[in-house]
Amino acid sequence: MGEAIRDVPVGQKLVFKGGRTMLLARLQDDRGNSLPHQQQWLAERIRGLMPPLPMQVVDTRASVTIQHKDVNKGSAFRTYLELIGIPRDSIYVIGMGDGENDTEIFDEADLSLGFSRAVSHMVDIDVPFGPQAVSHVLGVINDSNIYARQLALR
């Protein structure tokens, strides 16, 4: 695939790393830095090269992953709950994230928090100041008892 992507932006190199459940691809400069718009460009290029397989290309904003379509944060969360024997409907879940790779955990969550414009249309609460504002947001949620009201609706 690296040979098929010939028009890598000037000053960038294409890096691949293999993992247990995915292949990671990333555009970065000589110092290892990358920008979200570069990863978006790379995701679009890889999607255009992918054969029709049960795979997905996910732009995480820091890199691009190529993984089976059923591998995501939501399926991992459900599997974890099954392994430890906790029924999903017995807990209140707050999902947090900042990229396309967080879609499934937002869907799984009772309340979702987003930390970038890239996900503001997917979440219940958009947190414009990024992840560093999590403790403040969780404090407001706790003070408002929003989770108690949501659980009462179940």
Buried (B, 14 or more C-beta within 10 A) or exposed (E): EEEEBEEBBEEBEBBEEEEEEBBBBBBBEEEEEBBBEBBBBBBEBBEEEEEEEEBBBBBBBBBBBBBEEEBBBBBBBEEEBEEEEEEEEEEBBBBBBBBBBBBBBBEBBBBBBBBBEBBEEBBBBBBEEEBEBBEEBBEEBEEEEBBEEBEEEE
